């Protein structure tokens, strides 16, 4: 039951991604990697094989003498030593021949390749992705020693590997010296070991005989302060090496303790179970912290998703306002309208009010077709410019909001095109306007019905009436701003409506104008949705979901219940 729960936790932790570059995401990613690695390297293998040999990982700071100590405890050269730092560049695992099967099948440390050793301590030390397996008859069955890289190595890969190996240990054999036992780096790891219940033993190496008692007492006090008061301390006085190894009598106590663990199944089981229990007990809290990081990712992604929505919603509102407020009936459009209806007395009468000129309007319909193409082109250009401008502003606004939001600047940097509308956006806008004009012309044809043969209909034709309908659509607000040009434009819109009413009737004109305006806004909304989809597509590459976070929490709860 516990094994199945831990397997589920491993899968859910591995599935939870943290893709957004939030302020604290580096630490969360490291914690996730360490959790998955420890489950793979230690917890799952140990749960599956409680009777496997005890793995003691020998770790410590640069120059502490780890490799020398391993060789001295074993009694032969099984791992390389030297004065050039970093010395231990890859891991060396020493075991009895009877225990070979436990380590060749990648039961532990599945991510490291296996390299067969020849026992001289020289082979395979340059590859940090491998572990060199060395058999030794001097080491009892039931115990394996793993010589790890320096925990404070100048090489980042070595430091990361060392921490990974320590997390895979049943027993952490921490090697330090009289000169460096109070260094900060190892104590960070020792505190972590204490929090997770890892079994720890301390080797105090190279201690001057006259300082032995003082240093040992101080170290013991520091261990108690960190919750490691039960950890045994094995002092090794500073002596001359014999054939590159510490004299046997100076490591006899440590060697005897390790051999007793190997030979006493009950003692060995107690060390293993203590570490396993402590590690499993830490899983729920670590998974909870990881789930919180997942929630932070989700919240950040939701904020990022909201920014384009708001930007394009504002853009659509701007287009709706621009379509209705009469602003399009200025400049080029107004000039073309004047060309269509004439100048002088006609427009002066429009400015004074359409009511006074109603009779003149009626006489204007002579049955002679009037070309509305220039006006239609001007309306098309004006509407396209309005939509394009708002679309460009929306893209810029959305990208700027992302740059100012947590996790967003990297997304924009990787997708610089988001800062502008799509390259083909202007062409798509023009196509939209043409399609909308086609829809208007079809609307006019359907509404005209039997009126197509009347003089009033023939005076404008389908295209002319369609243009008049566009003018009505583009100036439908009740309050048109004041000003000479705008006043003329407003009067022109009123005239266009009266002309349409003369053909279709007032109710039909109102219905057509509302329908036409809704059709245009719907097309623009669809276009803006396509543009906003570029941002959605980028966020699809941010695969963190509520389901994955809840799955992690649920799996952690199952582990806690099962243990």
N, C-alpha and C positions, 0 to 999 in steps of 0.2 A: 504493500500500500504506500509506504513512504517512498520507495524507489519510483513508483509510477507518478507520484505527486511531484517529485523532484525532476523527473524527465519532462513533465508538462511545464514546470517552471522554467526549465532550461529553454524549451521551445518558445515560450512566450517572451522571455527576456531577449532571446536572439531575434525575435520577430519585431520587437519594438525599436523603431528607428528614431533617431534624433537629428533630422537633416537641417533644421534651421540654425543659423549661427547666432544663437542668443548669448547673452553675457556669460552665463555659467555653464554653457553646453559642453565645454571641454572637460570639465570635471565629471559631468554626468556620463559622457561617452566613455571616459576612462573607467568609471565605476561599472558601467554596463559590460565593457570588455572584460574587466577583472571578474565580474560575477559569472559570466558565461565560461571564461577560462577555468575558473576554479571548479565549477560544476563538471566541466569536461575532464579536467586534469586530476581532480581529487574526489569530489563528493560522489559522483556517479560510479567511478571505478571502485571506490572503497565500499559503497553500499552493495555493489554486485559481488565483491570479494572481500568479505570481512576477515578471511583467514590468509590473505595475501601478506607478504613480508612487510615489516615496518619500514617505511621510507623516511630516513633522516636526511634533511637537506642542510648542508653546511654553508652558511651565508655570513656575510659581514662586509666591512669596509675594505677599501683598497689597501693592500699591504698588511692586512691583519694576519696573514700566514695561514689562510684556509687550506690551500693545496698542500702546503708542508704538513699541516696537522693531519689531513686525510692520509697522506703517505705514511706518516708516523704511526697513526692508529692502526692502519692496515699492516704496516711492517714492510712494505715494498713500494716502489715507485709506480703508482697507478694514475697519477695526474700530474700535469706539467706545472713546474714552479719557475719563478724568474724574477728579475728586478725591473724589467720593462713593463710599464703599466699601459693598458690593462693586461694583467697576466692571464686570467681565466677568460677566454673569449667564447668558449662554448662549454656546455655542461658535461660532466663525466659522472657516470653512474656505476658504482662498484658494488658487486653482489657475488654471492656464492653461486657456484655452478648449478646447484640444485634449484636455484630460484630463477634461472634464465627465462623460463617460460612466462614468468610474471611480467617481464619487461620487454621482451622481443615482440609481443603482439600488440603493442601500443595500448595496453590496458590503462596506463597512466601517461600523461603528456602526449596525447594522440597527435598534437600538432607538430611535434618534433620528429624528424627522421632519425632512424637508428644507424649508427656507425659502429662496426665491430672494432674493439680496441685490441692492442697487442701487449698491453701491460707495461709499456715503457714510458707512458705519460706523454708521448709526443704526437700521436696520431689524432687527427680530427679536431684539433683545437681552434681552427680558424673559422669554423662555420657555426654561427650562433643559432642557426635553425636546426641544428642536429644535437643529439645526445649520444655520447660515446659510451658503449657498454663494455665494461671490463670485468672479467671474472677473477676472483681471488679466493684461494683456499684458506687464506689467513682470516677472512671475514666469515663469521658463522652464518649458517642458513637462517632465514627469518629476519634478516636485517640487511638493508641496502643503504649505502652512503652516496649522496649526490653532491658533488662539488659545483657550486653555482658561481656565476660571475659576480663581480663586485656590486653591491647595492648602491654605491656612489660613483660608479664608473663614469669616466668622461664621455663614454659612448652611450648614447641614449638607448640603443637596442639592447645593450648589455644590462642596463638598469632595469628595463622593462622585463627582460627575460629573468633576471634575478628575482624580481618581485613575483612573477608568475610561478617560478619554481618553488619559492617559499610558500605560496598559497597551495601548492600541491603536496606539502609535507605532512606526514603524521607527526613528525617531531622536527622542530626547528633548532638546529645546533648553531647558535649564534656565536661567532668568533670575533672578539675585540681585543684590544691591547690596553696596557696600563696607561698609555699616553692618550688613547682615543675613546675610552669607554663611555665618556659623557657627550660624545658628538651628537648633534641633533638628528641627523638623517636616520641612523639606526633606531633611535628611540621612537621616531614616528612609526616605524614598522613594528617595534616591540609593543607600542600602545595598541596598534591595530590587532596584533596577535592576541593580546590580552582581551580585547573586546570580543574577539571571535572564539575565545576559548582554546586557542592553539597551544599544544604542549611545547614548552620552550626550555632548553638547557643552555647555559652560558659557559663559554670557554674564555677565560681571561688569560690571554697569551702574553708572553714576553714581560713578565712582571719582575722588576728588580726584587731580589729576596728581602731586602730591608724595607720595601714598601708594600710587601704582600698583605700584611694584616690590615693596614690602613685602607688600601685600595679595595680589598675584598669587602670590608665592612661598608664602605661608602657605596659600592656597587649594589650590595644587598639591600641597603636602605632605598636606593633609587628603584630597584625592582619592586619592593613592597609598595612604594608610592604609586606605581603603575599597575598594581594588581597582579604582579608576577612574583609574589613573595615565596611561592612554593617551587619556583624554578631552581634546580640545582646549579651551583657554580663550580666549575672545574678550573682552578688556577694552574697555569704552566709558567714556571719561573723562567727568567731569561738565561739561556745557556747556549753554549756553542753547539752547532749542528754536527751530527756525525753522518757522513755520506748524504748530506742534504736533508737529514731527518732529525727530529727531536729525539734524544735518548729515550729508550723504552721506559725507564723508570719514571720519567717525568710526565708520561702520558698514561701510565699504568692505571691510574684511578679512572680516567675517562674510558679507556679501553675496557676495563672490567665492567663498568656500568653498562656500556653498550652491549657487551657480550651477555650480561645477565638479562638484559631486555630480550635479546634474541633467543636465549635459552629458556626463559620463563614465559610460557604462553599466556598466563594470567596477567603478568606485569605488562607484557607487550599489548595485550588486549585492552588493558586499562588506558594506556597511552593513546592507542588508536581510537578508542571509543570517546575518550575525553575530547580529542581534537575534532572528531567527526560530529559529536553532539554539539560542541560549541559552534562549529561552522554551520551546521544545519539550523541551529538556533538563531544565527545571524541573518539567514536568508530572507525572512519575512520583512525585516526592517530595511535591508538593502533593496529588496524588490519594491517596497513602498516608496523609498526615496527615488528610485528609478521611475516609478509610475508618476510621481509628482513632476519629474522632468518631462515625462510624456504629456502631462496635462498642460504644462507651460508651453510646449510645442504646439499643442492644439489651440490654445488661446491665442498664441501669436499668429498662427495660420488663419484663424477666424478673423482677427483684426486685419490681416493682409487681404483676405477675401472681401471684406467690407469696403475697403478703400476704392477699388474699381467700380463696385456697385454704386457707391455714392457719387463718384465722378461721372459715370455715364447716366445716372438718374438726373443729375443736375444738367447734363448736356441735353438730355431729352426735354427737360422742362424749358431749357433755353430755346430749343427749336420750336416747341409748342408756342411759347410766347412770341417768338419772332415771326411765326406763321400768322398769328392773329392780330398783332398790334399795328399793322399798317406800315411797318418799317421797310418791308420789301417793295412798297409802292412809291419808291423815290428814285432819284437819279435816272439811270438808264431806263428803268421800267416806266417811269413817269413820262420821259421823253417819247418813248415808243407809243405810250397811250395817247399822248397829244397828237402824234402823227396819225393815229388810227381815227380819232374822233374829230380832229381839226383843232384850230386855234381861234384866237380872236373872240368874237361875240359868243361862240359856243361855250368856251371854257369860262368866259366871264359870267355867263349865265349859270354855269355849274357852280362857280364860287358863290354866287348870290343865292343859290338854292334850286334844287331840281324841280320844286313845285311850280315855279314861275315858268319853267321851260318845258313842261310836260307836253304841250301841244306841238312845240317845235321838234321834240324827240320823235313824236309820232310821224311827222312829215319826213323825218330823216330816213325812215325805212322806205327805200325806193325799190327794193327787190334786187338791187345791184350788189353782187358779192363784194365784201370788204376783206382785204388781206390782213390777218392777225398774226402772221408768222413772225415778224420782227418782235412784236410784243411778247409772243409766246417764248421766243428765244431768250428775251431779256428776263422774263419771269423764271425760266428754267435756270439761267445762270445765277440769278439772285438767290433762288432757293438752294441751289447746289452749294453756293458760297456759304450760306447760313449753316447748312448741315455740316459741311467740311470743316468750317471754323470750330464749331462746337465739338466735333469729333476729335480734332487735333488737341484742343484744350483739355478734353477729358483724358486723353492718353497721357499728356504731360502732367496733369493733376494726379492721376493714379500712380504714375511712376515716382513722382515727387513724394507722395504719401508713403510709398513703399520704402523709399530711401530714408525716410524719417522714422520708420517703424522698426522695432526689433526684428532681426532676421530678414529684412527686406532688401537692404542695400546689396547683399551678395546676389540675390535673385535678379535684380536689375542689372548688375554688372555682368552676370552671365547671359542676360537676355537684353542687350542694349536697345533692341528694336522696340521695346515696350514704351520707351519715352516718347515715341511718335506713333501716329496712326499707321496702319498697314500701308506699304508702298502703293498698293492698288486702290487705296481708300477713295481718292478723288474719282477714279473711273467707276467704282461701284456706286458712288453717290450719283453721278450723272446717269448711270443706268437706272438707278432707283427713280430719279425724277422722270425719265422717259417712260418707264413702266407705269408710273403714277399718272402721267399725262394720258397714256393710252387708256388707263382705267376711267379717267374723266370723260374722254371722248366716247367710250362705250356707254357710260352713264347718260351722256347727252343723247345719244342715239336711241337708247331704250326709252328715255323720258319723252323724246320728241314724238314718237309714234306716228300718228296720222298728220301731225303738224309739219312734217318735212316739206310739204309742197306750198306752205304759206309764204307770203312775201317776207314776213318778218324773219322766218327761219332761213329763207334763201339769202337774205341780206347779209347774214354772217356765215352761214354754213356750220357744219359740225365743229370745225377747228376754231372759228371765231367765237362761237358760243362756249366752247371749252375754255378758251382764254378768259372770257368774261367770268366764267365760274371760278377760275383760279384767282382772279382779282378779288372776287367776293370772299373766297377762302382766306386770302392773305390780308384781309382787313375786316375782321368780324367782331372786334371788341367794340363795346358800346362807346367808350371814351377814347377818341383818337386825339393824340397830342396836338397842341396848337403850333402855329408856325406856317409861314407862307407855303412852302413846298408840301408840307404834310397836310395842310388844309386842302390844297388842291388834290392831293392823293386821296384824302378821305372823301372829298366830293366825287372824285372819279369812281371810287369804289361804290358809292351810293348810286351813281349813274349806271354802273355796270349791273348792279342788282335790279334797277328799274328796267333796264333793257332785257335782262333775263326774265323778269316777271312778265314783261309784255309778251314773251314767247310761251313761257311755261306756267305762269301764275305764281303768286307769292308763296304758297305752301310748298309747291314743288321745288322752288328755288331754295327755300330754307332747308328742306330735306336733303337736297343734293349737296348743298354747301357743308352741312354737318357730316354727311357720309363721306364726302371727298376729304374733308379735314381729318377725320378719323382714319381714313385709309392711308393718308400721307404719314400721320404720326405712327401708325402701326408699322409701316415699312421702315421708318427711321428707327423705331424701337428694335425691330429685328436686326437692322444693320448694326446698331450699337451693341446689341447682345453678341453679335458675331465678333465685334472688336473686343468686347470685354472677355470673350472666350479665350483670347490669347493669355490673359492673366490666369484664368481658371486652369488652362493647360499647364502653365508653369507650376501652379499649386498642386496639380495632380502628381508632380514629381516630389512632393513633400508627403510621403506616405506614412502619416501618423493618424490613427483613428481612435475614436472613443472605444471601439470594440477591442483594439489591441491593448489599450491601457487597462480596461476592465478585465480582460483575460489574464493579464499579468497579476492584477490584484487578486483575482479568484484563485489562480494557481498558487500564489504565495499563501493564501488562506488555507488551501488544501494541505500544503506542506506543514504549516503550523499545527493543523489539526492532526495530521498523520504522525508527526514526530512525538 
